[in-house]
Amino acid sequence: MNGARIAAPLPKARTRQPGSSRAMGLLLPAAIALPLLVTASGAWLTWRQVWREAEQEVAHAADASAEYARRIVDGLLLRIDRANDALVGLSDAEIEAREEEVHGRLRRASATGPHGNGQRAPYIFVYDREGRVLVTGNIFPAPRGQAVEREEITTGLRGPDAPPVLIGLVQYGRVTGEPFFTVIRRREEAGNGLPEGSYDGVIAASVYTEDVSAALRRLASKPTGDVLSLIRTDGLVLARSLPIAPGVRIAEGSPLLDALRRGADRASGSGPSRLDGVNRLVAYRRVEGYPVHAAAARPHTTILRRWAMAVLPLLASGVPAALALLALALLVRRGQRDLAAANAGLERHVAARTAALSESEARFRAAVEGAPFPMMLHAEDGTVLALSRSWTGITGYAAEDLPTHAAWARRAFGPERAAARQAALAEEFASGLPADPGELEVRTRQGERRFWEFHDVPVGALPDGRRLRLSAAMDTTDRRRVEERQTLLAREVDHRAKNALAVVQAALRLTPREDAGHFAAAIEARVAALARAQGLLAETNWRGADLRDLAAGALATFLPTTGGTPDAPRAELEGPPLQLAATAVQPISLVLHELATNAVKYGALSTPGGRVRLSWRSDTTAGLLRIRWQEEGGPALSGTPGRRGFGSRILGATIRGQLGGMLEEQWPPSGILCDLALPLARAVAETPEFALAR
């Protein structure tokens, strides 16, 4: 028997006494209201589920948009770095004198490098300290004689507290007439003779807002009507998947605007849009490392349509049952009036009322049994009074297999979990309150593992005083499987990212330079170090990576386990197990690569018998991760070098700029000594063991 059954019938009604008319008058409305309550509860649970899924999907869309925005800014900064490299050591006067040559270098820097599908090459402009255009990568000769109109470029990056990167306003191009916005960074190592760290002009790279908006439209989910946007932390809308006039801002007074200005990583809300008045559910995600947020919004009408489609089957069964019980209640009330008027026919009227009551109970049970999702009505002594066909259909257990709630718990949860479930149920009966929703693993008759989200509510009591509870369940197995598929998709994305890095390596090998072979080998090694770090992150699902594993990857050739001749250069690793934070893995990998490369070319790893000792420790008192790189047995040093190489600049920018740490370098005759001090809060993953140590 696949249908539901009543495991224990309700006690038969006794002959009604005159004093019980009031109680009967209350019982009948309760019998009518209960199916409506069941239907309303199911509709409410369905609404909560649909809304929760919409929140998750909108948050995922915001994450994808933030990742896309980060790649855009990274690509523009890469071109700015290449442009700065082309200008290293040149004064403003030399740039103007050699404008055609410098223009060619900047044009190549603008045309090469990663850019999205359909994205045009950016414009690169170089400005002096007063905001005048020195040279461009797209226009020759440069439009000199006018200072830049926007004060933001000339003042936004001045001073010691200036941010490392500035995202400019949306403006119209003088040549193309199209709106664009810029990414701006200070010019470094210019040849104007200013003290180190002085403001010496900026380099700006631009991107057309229409190119970004087109990419956002491709990312947006068309069936759901999602709207994707990129917004500066001050509320300026840079790009949007729907048409919008350049320069539009989020109105003052918006709580979400306050969250953006505070630099919150995530924010969400719901209500009418300040841009077009449409009610939407919105999620914001900060673009890592930059003053930009990505937003994803979904119209309320889309969410309501999805809920309506989900709740229609419930209404189709619950409303007719409620109407039938209403009609029955009206008949019973008329019978009660007849009973009061005709005392002589008391027994006949009592019998009719009892029959009607029994029929109403049967109809209520039928409503439970016909529910489109798993539903159980059970008493506090464990007796199962009604069980939906959906319950038995999904689990494979017949109604006869489940005479009591305890029998169900033993079959579905096993002995140990069944005892805990029964104890929790006893507490729920004692409290008389609805239970908090909870997800449990259920085992079917066939041994299949499924996941149900249970919702228990009290629904009154039987005539003999036993209290009742209604347990409804929502099968979340498919949602679990979707999450597993998303995990697999994330691994696929990681795999493709590695492929993309390989493509970048190939492209860089083909890039012409003054010493093309040396340039390609150096860049290829740095990109390979980043790829190794990304591989370690993928193994832990981006929860971090072990520092020893990272160091072993950078010094694998020189570790004692690799063999070799007795006088071959060697590397030693010393330090406790330490899990790096995900955001610190790639910067530290690049630092170790630069130190190892320098040691192989010029230091201890370039001569027989040379030694490198890499050690680390957590200084919890100072809140720092201390890393020491010490070389011995290499070529004798003659003191501090006269100039800093590109590798030294990478070390300084990575440790101070990305990790917020400190770098101390010494050059004794025995070999270079580098001490790194990184904030534990930014460098080390927050594991339970580490939290206890702190």
Secondary structure, 3 states (H helix, E strand, C coil): CCCCCCCCCCCCCCCCCHHHHHHHHHHHHHHHHHHHHHHHHHHHHHHHHHHHHHHHHHHHHHHHHHHHHHHHHHHHHHHHHHHHHHHCCCCHHHHHHCHHHHHHHHHHHHHCCCCCCCCCCCCEEEECCCCEEEEECCCCCCCCCCECCCHHHHHHCCCCCCCCCEECCCEECCCCCCEEEEEEEECCCCCCCCCCCCCCCEEEEEEEHHHHHHHHHHHCCCCCCCEEEEEECCCEEEEECCCCCCCCECCCCCHHHHHHHCCCCEEEEEEECCCCCCEEEEEEEECCCCCEEEEEEEEHHHHHHHHHHHHHHHHHHHHHHHHHHHHHHHHHHHHHHHHHHCHHHHHHHHHHHHHHHHHHHHHHHHHHHCCCCCEEEEECCCEEEEECHHHHHHHCCCHHHCCEHHHHHHHHHHHHHHHHHHHHHHHHHHHCCCCCCEEEEEECCCCCEEEEEEEEEEEEECCCCCEEEEEEEEECHHHHHHHHHHHHHHHHHHHHHHHHHHHHHHHHHCCCCCCHHHHHHHHHHHHHHHHHHHHHHHHCCCCCEEHHHHHHHHCHHHCHHHCCCCCCCEEEEECCCCEECHHHHHHHHHHHHHHHHHHHHCCHHHCCCCEEEEEEEEECCCCEEEEEEEEECCCCCCCCCCCCCHHHHHHHHHHHHHCCCEEEEECCCCCCEEEEEEEHHHHECCCHHHHHHC
